[in-house]
Amino acid sequence: MKFVELYTDGACSGNPGKGGWGAILRYEGFEKELCGGERETTNNRMELTAVIRGLTALKEPCHVRLTSDSKYVIDAVTKGWVYGWQRNGWRKADKKPALNVDLWEQLLPLLERHKVDFVWVKGHQGHPENERCDRMAVGYYTAMRD
């Protein structure tokens, strides 16, 4: 199984508002940058989208080290929250509806396809790839016309 590094970030101007996401895939010294965005979105949706797009870009099952500053994404998976939400009909422990179900439903099969190790980094603290992903995300939504 190939080992791939994936770095992701999402950003939003207003929450909701214009948003962007960035991802860097690294394999054996080669890199691929991906980015995109939406006109009306939230930061958490962009964080999730960055992970989904990064994992979707892989052509075969891989061992992935995913580095992100999103506690929302990392904790939901590593602490098992998303699996509980799914089991409970997309309801959280407080019985309120889980958010971003459409994106979680895209992510979960990707997590089954790939072996993903999650690494959290503090955002805006100088992590080179996290900063690059942030610049891509912000650059994408900044370039959008109103």
Buried (B, 14 or more C-beta within 10 A) or exposed (E): EEEBBBBBBBBBBEEBBBBBBBBBBBBEEEEEEBBBBBEEBBBBBBBBBBBBBBBBEBEEEBEBBBBBBBEBBBBBBEEEBBBBBBEEEBBEEEEEEBBBBEBBEBBBEBBEBBEBEBEBBEBEEEBEBBBBBBBBBBBBBEEEEE
